[in-house]
């Protein structure tokens, strides 16, 4: 049991600090400012976003009756609030934190706590609790709430998301490259993805054209089959006899069914035309490791790395902001401390956006690139805390030892 005493004591001390009267007060104090900041930013952003769409949403739904219009508009507003709330949580969390720290210092309570001898780590327990709680909150917003809101708006055809989804999923003929084949086909939903009027070019291992095929329809495998099949298929192999009437190889007659020769990801068909940031995280994980995707596809792996790591960013930036605020408050006063806190919050939020662009576009492993900013912020938090502890608990300099010979009033015998 001896090796367990240290972690048990640390956990007991942490719970004791959390249950402290000052910590409970600071949690309530910070949560009030965070809630007001979040609500204010969310209200402004949502009002701007829905102002140009809500009238059309109402008019389209009103065709089916007033109650349907009310239900559709309410669902639209709810989904927009959830979507916008997921996006503004990070910056609202940081700005609310700076506001709470400034109000705490301006009221004189922070000075009283400092004079009572509480160092930064002991008086900032509430800050660490909120930073820890921001991780599951941001993760849930990014990976559960926002994808649900987007897919609900898209499937219901509400607002810009719904109208854009309908346009992107309309039957359109496109080109898709799969392994050693190129497919031109019309894709549409009814309600499952359907591939019709297909033209295929098959290539050999050296890149030369091996055969051409057409099909009225390409059918996905079911539980009894594991291969995609073509209905109404015709094949032309390079080197087949030429029909002199048409100047083309003589095609094989339609067989009714024929093997496609390669697989197409059904998850990709389900989410084609949708940006990875809106795909539910479980399906995004499947797409990242799916081997049956077309060559031209979104960077699913990069976005999976972004969405699994960016939940740590607001909490780490909050700790940096809190440490910088405490350091500047003692040295330069409240005004400059507030300015530095705001600058640090906006800089961290901006760096998070830059990091996402780098993860998506740099030719480096996304799992490695995604860890650069969290690790850097963690090191910065550690360095700031160490510096604050040295500033708050300076090492006393050794006092010189006086000798008899150094005292001019005493002579040696």
C-alpha positions as CSV (number, residue, x, y, z in Angstrom):
1,X,0.0,0.0,0.0
2,X,3.0,2.3,0.4
3,X,3.3,3.2,-3.3
4,X,-0.3,4.2,-3.4
5,X,-0.1,6.7,-0.5
6,X,1.3,9.5,-2.6
7,X,-1.4,9.5,-5.3
8,X,-4.1,8.9,-2.8
9,X,-2.9,11.9,-0.7
10,X,-2.7,14.0,-3.9
11,X,-6.3,13.1,-4.8
12,X,-7.4,13.8,-1.3
13,X,-5.7,17.2,-1.3
14,X,-7.2,18.1,-4.7
15,X,-10.7,17.3,-3.5
16,X,-10.1,19.2,-0.4
17,X,-9.0,22.2,-2.5
18,X,-12.0,21.9,-4.7
19,X,-14.4,21.8,-1.7
20,X,-12.7,24.9,-0.2
21,X,-15.0,27.9,0.3
22,X,-12.9,30.2,-1.8
23,X,-12.7,27.7,-4.7
24,X,-16.5,27.2,-4.7
25,X,-16.9,30.9,-4.7
26,X,-14.5,31.3,-7.6
27,X,-16.2,28.6,-9.6
28,X,-19.6,30.3,-9.2
29,X,-17.9,33.7,-10.0
30,X,-16.2,32.5,-13.2
31,X,-19.3,30.5,-14.3
32,X,-21.5,33.6,-14.1
33,X,-19.1,35.6,-16.4
34,X,-18.6,32.6,-18.7
35,X,-22.4,32.1,-19.1
36,X,-23.0,35.8,-19.8
37,X,-20.2,36.0,-22.4
38,X,-21.2,32.8,-24.1
39,X,-24.9,33.9,-24.3
40,X,-24.1,37.4,-25.6
41,X,-21.8,36.1,-28.3
42,X,-24.1,33.3,-29.3
43,X,-27.1,35.6,-29.5
44,X,-25.3,38.1,-31.8
45,X,-23.8,35.5,-34.1
46,X,-27.1,33.5,-34.4
47,X,-29.1,36.7,-35.0
48,X,-26.8,37.6,-37.9
49,X,-26.8,34.1,-39.3
50,X,-30.6,33.5,-39.3
51,X,-31.7,36.9,-40.4
52,X,-31.3,36.2,-44.1
53,X,-32.7,32.6,-43.9
54,X,-35.5,32.4,-41.4
55,X,-38.2,34.0,-43.7
56,X,-37.5,31.5,-46.4
57,X,-37.6,28.6,-43.9
58,X,-41.0,29.8,-42.7
59,X,-42.4,30.3,-46.2
60,X,-41.3,26.9,-47.4
61,X,-42.7,25.1,-44.3
62,X,-45.9,27.2,-44.3
63,X,-47.1,25.4,-47.4
64,X,-47.9,22.3,-45.2
65,X,-49.7,24.4,-42.6
66,X,-49.1,26.8,-39.7
67,X,-48.1,24.1,-37.2
68,X,-45.6,22.6,-39.6
69,X,-44.1,26.0,-40.1
70,X,-43.8,26.6,-36.4
71,X,-42.2,23.2,-35.8
72,X,-39.7,23.7,-38.7
73,X,-38.8,27.2,-37.6
74,X,-38.2,26.1,-34.0
75,X,-36.1,23.1,-35.2
76,X,-34.1,25.4,-37.5
77,X,-33.4,27.9,-34.7
78,X,-32.4,25.1,-32.2
79,X,-30.0,23.6,-34.7
80,X,-28.5,26.9,-35.6
81,X,-28.0,27.7,-31.9
82,X,-26.3,24.4,-31.3
83,X,-24.1,24.8,-34.4
84,X,-23.1,28.4,-33.6
85,X,-22.6,27.5,-29.9
86,X,-20.1,24.8,-30.9
87,X,-18.1,27.3,-32.9
88,X,-18.1,30.2,-30.4
89,X,-17.5,28.2,-27.2
90,X,-13.7,28.4,-27.4
91,X,-13.5,32.2,-27.8
92,X,-16.4,32.9,-25.4
93,X,-14.7,30.7,-22.8
94,X,-11.4,32.6,-23.0
95,X,-13.0,36.1,-23.1
96,X,-15.3,35.2,-20.2
97,X,-12.3,34.0,-18.2
98,X,-10.4,37.3,-18.8
99,X,-13.5,39.3,-17.8
100,X,-13.9,37.2,-14.6
101,X,-10.2,37.6,-13.6
102,X,-10.3,41.3,-14.2
103,X,-13.6,41.7,-12.2
104,X,-12.1,39.6,-9.4
105,X,-9.0,41.8,-9.3
106,X,-10.9,45.1,-9.6
107,X,-13.1,44.2,-6.7
108,X,-10.1,43.8,-4.4
109,X,-10.8,40.2,-3.5
110,X,-7.7,39.0,-5.4
111,X,-5.5,41.4,-3.5
112,X,-7.0,40.2,-0.2
113,X,-6.2,36.6,-1.2
114,X,-2.7,37.5,-2.3
115,X,-2.0,39.2,1.0
116,X,-3.4,36.2,2.9
117,X,-0.4,34.2,1.4
118,X,-2.2,32.1,-1.2
119,X,0.1,31.3,-4.2
120,X,-1.1,31.1,-7.8
121,X,-1.7,27.3,-7.7
122,X,-3.8,27.4,-4.6
123,X,-5.9,30.4,-5.5
124,X,-6.4,29.2,-9.1
125,X,-7.9,25.8,-8.4
126,X,-11.2,26.9,-9.9
127,X,-9.3,27.9,-13.1
128,X,-7.8,24.4,-13.4
129,X,-11.2,22.8,-12.8
130,X,-12.8,24.9,-15.5
131,X,-9.9,24.2,-17.9
132,X,-10.3,20.5,-17.3
133,X,-14.1,20.6,-17.8
134,X,-13.6,22.5,-21.1
135,X,-12.0,19.4,-22.6
136,X,-15.1,17.1,-22.6
137,X,-17.3,20.1,-23.3
138,X,-15.5,21.1,-26.5
139,X,-15.1,17.5,-27.6
140,X,-18.9,16.9,-27.2
141,X,-19.7,20.1,-29.1
142,X,-17.3,19.4,-32.0
143,X,-18.0,15.7,-32.4
144,X,-21.6,15.2,-31.3
145,X,-23.6,18.4,-31.1
146,X,-22.4,20.1,-34.2
147,X,-22.6,17.1,-36.6
148,X,-26.1,16.3,-35.3
149,X,-27.2,19.9,-35.9
150,X,-25.7,20.0,-39.4
151,X,-27.1,16.6,-40.5
152,X,-30.6,17.5,-39.1
153,X,-30.7,20.8,-41.0
154,X,-29.3,19.0,-44.1
155,X,-31.8,16.1,-44.1
156,X,-34.7,18.4,-43.3
157,X,-33.7,20.9,-46.0
158,X,-33.7,23.8,-43.5
159,X,-31.6,26.9,-44.0
160,X,-28.4,27.3,-45.9
161,X,-27.1,23.9,-44.8
162,X,-30.2,22.2,-46.0
163,X,-30.4,24.0,-49.3
164,X,-26.7,23.4,-50.0
165,X,-27.0,19.7,-49.1
166,X,-29.9,19.4,-51.5
167,X,-27.9,21.0,-54.3
168,X,-24.8,18.9,-53.6
169,X,-26.9,15.6,-53.6
170,X,-28.8,16.4,-56.7
171,X,-28.2,13.8,-59.6
172,X,-25.0,14.9,-61.3
173,X,-22.6,13.1,-63.5
174,X,-19.0,13.1,-62.2
175,X,-15.6,11.4,-62.6
176,X,-14.1,9.3,-59.9
177,X,-10.8,7.4,-59.8
178,X,-10.6,4.1,-57.8
179,X,-7.3,2.1,-57.8
180,X,-6.8,1.0,-61.5
181,X,-10.2,2.2,-62.7
182,X,-11.8,5.5,-63.6
183,X,-15.6,5.8,-63.3
184,X,-18.0,8.3,-64.9
185,X,-21.5,7.9,-63.5
186,X,-24.5,9.7,-62.2
187,X,-24.9,9.5,-58.4
188,X,-28.1,10.3,-56.6
189,X,-30.1,9.2,-53.6
190,X,-33.5,7.5,-53.5
191,X,-33.1,7.3,-50.5
192,X,-30.0,5.1,-50.6
193,X,-27.1,6.1,-52.9
194,X,-27.7,5.0,-56.5
195,X,-25.1,4.8,-59.3
196,X,-26.5,4.9,-62.8
197,X,-25.3,5.3,-66.5
198,X,-21.8,4.2,-65.7
199,X,-18.8,4.4,-68.0
200,X,-15.6,2.7,-66.7
201,X,-12.0,2.7,-67.9
202,X,-9.8,-0.1,-66.5
203,X,-6.0,0.3,-66.6
204,X,-3.3,-2.3,-66.2
205,X,-0.4,-2.2,-63.7
206,X,1.7,-0.2,-66.2
207,X,-1.0,2.5,-66.6
208,X,-2.2,1.5,-70.0
209,X,-5.8,1.3,-70.9
210,X,-6.9,-2.4,-70.6
211,X,-10.7,-2.3,-71.1
212,X,-13.8,-0.2,-71.2
213,X,-17.2,-1.0,-69.8
214,X,-20.7,0.5,-69.6
215,X,-23.5,-0.3,-67.2
216,X,-27.0,0.8,-66.7
217,X,-26.6,0.6,-63.0
218,X,-24.1,-0.4,-60.3
219,X,-25.5,-2.2,-57.4
220,X,-24.0,-2.3,-53.9
221,X,-23.4,-5.7,-52.2
222,X,-25.9,-7.0,-49.8
223,X,-25.5,-9.6,-47.0
224,X,-25.3,-12.5,-49.5
225,X,-22.7,-10.9,-51.7
226,X,-19.4,-9.2,-51.1
227,X,-18.8,-7.7,-54.5
228,X,-20.3,-4.7,-56.4
229,X,-22.1,-5.7,-59.6
230,X,-23.1,-4.0,-62.8
231,X,-26.5,-4.4,-64.4
232,X,-26.8,-4.2,-68.2
233,X,-23.1,-4.3,-68.6
234,X,-21.0,-4.3,-71.9
235,X,-17.3,-4.8,-72.0
236,X,-14.7,-3.9,-74.6
237,X,-11.2,-5.2,-74.2
238,X,-8.3,-3.5,-75.9
239,X,-7.1,-5.8,-78.7
240,X,-10.6,-7.2,-79.4
241,X,-11.7,-7.4,-83.1
242,X,-12.9,-4.1,-84.5
243,X,-16.3,-3.6,-85.9
244,X,-15.6,-1.9,-89.2
245,X,-19.1,-0.2,-89.2
246,X,-18.4,1.8,-86.1
247,X,-14.6,1.6,-85.8
248,X,-14.8,0.2,-82.3
249,X,-14.0,-3.2,-80.7
250,X,-16.9,-5.6,-80.8
251,X,-18.6,-5.5,-77.4
252,X,-19.8,-8.4,-75.4
253,X,-23.6,-8.6,-75.2
254,X,-25.3,-7.5,-72.0
255,X,-25.1,-10.2,-69.4
256,X,-27.5,-8.8,-66.9
257,X,-24.9,-8.8,-64.2
258,X,-21.2,-8.4,-64.1
259,X,-18.6,-7.9,-61.4
260,X,-17.4,-4.3,-61.0
261,X,-13.9,-5.4,-60.2
262,X,-13.4,-3.0,-57.2
263,X,-15.3,-1.8,-54.1
264,X,-16.8,1.6,-53.4
265,X,-17.1,2.8,-49.8
266,X,-20.7,2.9,-48.8
267,X,-19.8,5.4,-46.0
268,X,-18.3,7.7,-48.5
269,X,-21.4,7.5,-50.7
270,X,-23.5,8.4,-47.6
271,X,-21.4,11.5,-46.8
272,X,-20.2,12.5,-50.3
273,X,-20.2,16.3,-50.7
274,X,-20.1,16.9,-46.9
275,X,-17.1,18.5,-45.3
276,X,-15.3,16.3,-42.7
277,X,-15.9,18.8,-39.9
278,X,-19.6,18.0,-40.1
279,X,-19.4,14.2,-40.2
280,X,-20.1,12.3,-36.9
281,X,-16.8,11.2,-35.4
282,X,-17.5,7.5,-35.5
283,X,-18.1,7.7,-39.3
284,X,-15.1,10.0,-39.7
285,X,-13.0,7.4,-38.1
286,X,-14.3,4.7,-40.5
287,X,-13.6,7.0,-43.5
288,X,-10.1,7.7,-42.3
289,X,-9.2,4.0,-42.5
290,X,-11.4,3.0,-45.4
291,X,-9.5,1.6,-48.3
292,X,-12.2,1.9,-50.9
293,X,-12.3,5.7,-51.3
294,X,-11.8,7.6,-54.6
295,X,-8.5,9.3,-55.2
296,X,-10.0,12.8,-55.0
297,X,-11.5,12.8,-51.5
298,X,-11.5,15.1,-48.5
299,X,-8.7,14.8,-46.0
300,X,-10.5,12.7,-43.5
301,X,-7.4,11.7,-41.5
302,X,-6.4,15.3,-41.0
303,X,-9.8,16.3,-39.8
304,X,-9.9,13.3,-37.5
305,X,-6.7,14.5,-35.9
306,X,-8.0,18.0,-35.6
307,X,-11.2,17.0,-34.0
308,X,-9.5,14.7,-31.5
309,X,-6.9,17.2,-30.3
310,X,-8.5,20.7,-30.6
311,X,-10.7,20.0,-27.5
312,X,-7.5,20.5,-25.4
313,X,-6.7,23.9,-26.8
314,X,-9.2,26.2,-24.9
315,X,-8.2,24.7,-21.5
316,X,-4.5,25.1,-22.2
317,X,-4.9,28.6,-23.5
318,X,-7.0,29.4,-20.4
319,X,-4.2,28.3,-18.1
320,X,-1.7,30.4,-20.1
321,X,-4.1,33.4,-19.8
322,X,-4.5,32.9,-16.1
323,X,-0.8,32.7,-15.4
324,X,0.0,35.7,-17.6
325,X,-2.7,37.7,-15.9
326,X,-1.4,36.9,-12.5
327,X,2.2,37.8,-13.5
328,X,1.3,41.1,-15.1
329,X,-1.1,42.1,-12.4
330,X,1.6,42.0,-9.7
331,X,4.1,43.8,-11.9
332,X,2.2,46.2,-14.1
333,X,-1.3,46.6,-12.7
334,X,-4.8,45.7,-13.7
335,X,-5.1,47.6,-17.0
336,X,-2.0,46.1,-18.6
337,X,-2.8,42.6,-17.1
338,X,-6.3,42.8,-18.8
339,X,-4.8,43.8,-22.1
340,X,-2.2,41.0,-22.0
341,X,-4.9,38.5,-21.1
342,X,-7.1,39.6,-24.0
343,X,-4.1,39.5,-26.4
344,X,-3.1,36.0,-25.2
345,X,-6.7,34.8,-25.6
346,X,-7.0,36.1,-29.2
347,X,-3.5,34.9,-30.1
348,X,-4.2,31.4,-28.8
349,X,-7.5,31.2,-30.7
350,X,-5.8,32.5,-33.9
351,X,-3.0,29.9,-33.5
352,X,-5.6,27.2,-33.2
353,X,-7.0,28.2,-36.5
354,X,-3.6,28.3,-38.1
355,X,-2.8,24.9,-36.6
356,X,-5.9,23.4,-38.2
357,X,-4.8,24.8,-41.6
358,X,-1.4,23.3,-41.2
359,X,-2.7,19.9,-40.2
360,X,-4.9,19.8,-43.3
361,X,-2.3,21.1,-45.8
362,X,1.2,20.2,-44.7
363,X,2.7,17.1,-46.1
364,X,3.3,15.6,-42.6
365,X,1.5,12.9,-40.6
366,X,-1.6,14.6,-39.2
367,X,-1.3,12.7,-35.9
368,X,2.1,14.4,-35.4
369,X,1.2,17.8,-36.6
370,X,-1.9,17.9,-34.5
371,X,0.1,17.5,-31.3
372,X,2.4,20.4,-31.9
373,X,0.2,23.2,-30.6
374,X,-1.2,21.2,-27.5
375,X,2.3,20.2,-26.5
376,X,3.7,23.7,-27.0
377,X,0.9,25.2,-24.9
378,X,1.4,22.6,-22.2
379,X,5.2,23.4,-22.0
380,X,4.3,27.1,-21.9
381,X,1.9,26.6,-19.0
382,X,4.5,24.7,-17.1
383,X,7.2,27.4,-17.6
384,X,4.8,30.1,-16.6
385,X,3.8,28.3,-13.4
386,X,7.5,27.6,-12.5
387,X,8.2,31.3,-13.1
388,X,5.3,32.4,-10.9
389,X,6.3,30.1,-8.1
390,X,9.9,31.5,-8.2
391,X,8.4,35.1,-8.2
392,X,6.0,34.4,-5.3
393,X,8.6,32.3,-3.2
394,X,12.0,33.9,-3.9
395,X,15.0,32.0,-2.6
396,X,16.5,34.0,0.3
397,X,20.1,35.0,-0.3
398,X,22.5,33.6,2.3
399,X,23.5,36.2,5.0
400,X,27.3,36.8,5.3
401,X,28.9,35.4,8.3
402,X,30.8,38.1,10.3
403,X,34.3,37.2,11.6
404,X,36.2,38.8,14.5
405,X,38.8,40.1,12.1
406,X,36.1,41.9,10.1
407,X,34.8,43.8,13.1
408,X,37.0,47.0,13.5
409,X,35.9,47.3,17.1
410,X,37.5,44.1,18.2
411,X,41.2,43.3,17.9
412,X,42.7,39.9,17.9
413,X,44.5,38.9,21.1
